[in-house]
Amino acid sequence: METPDENIIRQQAMANQRNIVSKAASFAKSMASRGVTNKKVIPETKVLRQLSCHGDDSLIPCSQRKESDKFPNSYYCGACGCGDKQGTQLIDLTVDGKENYGKLDYPKVWCPLDMPGFQPYKPSSQEPIEMQNSRKKDIENRMSVEYITEKSKGESIQ
């Protein structure tokens, strides 16, 4: 017979395992969307992603955006679990004289906060009130939900 504490530990282990599988599946989808020709997301979607991650003069950056220890003046997502690596940077980098293919360039890339420009994008109106993100609402108030939904599909250019 399992004690309540053992049950909690078992449930947490199962949740962590599902989370790892989910992250691996998201990574695989992102890599597949890039393809062998390094396809990139359309510019309008990248602008949405930049706004979602970095904000602008009137919108603060995402609270999960972390400063890179490896790349000066660069950032990575602290929520998704990808870590501080060259391919996960949220800004355009030049590394060893070459333009880096960063996280915001992938045609399909996942955001754990379901923010505009990423998959899966879910409008704030579809989320429970206690889960609604004020930054997402600010972006939705600037652009229509229809526009954001269309640009969050992950279309690519060659």
N, C-alpha and C positions, 0 to 999 in steps of 0.2 A: 504494500500500500504506500502510495506517494504522499509525503507531507505537503502542506500548502506551500512552503518555501521551495521544495523540490519542483512542484508544479509550476511555480512562477519562473524558476530558473529554466526548466524545460521549454516553457512557452517563449521566453526571451531568446533561447538558443534557436528555436524554430523560426522566430521572426527575423533574427539575424541572418539565418541561412536563406530565407526567402529574399531578404534585402540584398544579399550578395548575388544571388541568381538574377534578381531584377536589374541590378547595376551591370552585371556582365552582359545581359541581353541588350540593355540600352547602349552599352559600348559597342557591341557587335553591330547593332543597327546603324550607329553613327559611322563606323568604319565602312560598312557596306554602302552607305549613302555617298561617301567620298569616292568610292570606286578606285580603279587603278589610274584614272586620269586626273585625280585630285580635284574633282568637281567641287565648286563652292556654292554656298547659298546665294540667293539673289540679293542685291544690295538693300532693297527695302526691308527685308527680313533681318539683315545684319544691323541695320539702324535700330530696329525694334529691340534686338538683343542687347545692343550697346546701351540703350536707354534703360532696359530692364536691369542690367548689371551695374552700370556706372552712374546712372542718373544724368542730370545736366544742371544748369544754373538754378533751376527751380525744383529739382527733384533729387533728393539725397541718394547716394549709392545704396545698393542692396546691402543689408546687414551681414550677409554671408560672403560678401566679396572680401578676400584676404590678400594682404600685400605679399608679393613673392619674396622669398628669401634668396632665390637663385637668379632672378632676372630683375635688374634695377628698373624702377618705375613701372612695374607690371603687377598684375593681379591674377588670382585664380579663384575658383568657387570653393568655398569651405563646406558647402552643404552636400554636394553630390558625391564626394568621396574620391574624386580623380586625383587629387593631390597637386603639388607644385612641380609640374613637369613642363617641358618645352611645348608639348602639344596641347596642354590644358590652359595655357595663358589666355586671358580675356581681352588682351589688346594686341594690336598688330606689332609684331617684333621682327627685327632683322637679326638673325643669328649667323655668325660666321659669313657675313656678306650676303646671306640668302633670306628672302622673305619667308617667315615662319608660317606654317599652316596651323592656325590656332583653333581653339574650341568654338569660337563664334563663326568660323568658316564652314563647318560641317553642315551639309544640307539638312540633316536630321540630327538634332542633339537634344538631350533631355534636361529639364530643369525640375528639381524636386519641389519648387514653389509654384510650378505651373504658370510661369510668367510669360508675357507676350513675346512672340518670336521663337519660342521653344515648343518642343513636344513634351508632354501633352499640354496644350494651352486650354485652360478652362476659364471662361469669363467669371469674374467675381460674383456676378448675380447668381451663378449656379453653385456657389459654395455656401456652407452654413455661415451665418453671421459671425460666429466666434472665430471662424477660420479666415475671414476676409482680410486681404492684404491692402492697406491704404495706398502703397506705392502702385500696385496693380490698378486700383481704381483711378489713381491720378493719370496713368497712361491711357486707360480706357476713356477717360473724360477728354483727353486730347485728340484721340483717334477713335473712330467707330469700332465697336466690337466686331462688326462684320469685316472691316478692313484687317484688324488684328488677326481674326480667325483665318482669313484667307492667306495672310503673309506668314502665319505660324505653321503652315503645312510642310515646310521644308523643301520647297522647289529649289532646283539648282541651275547654275549656268556652267558652261564648259570653261 
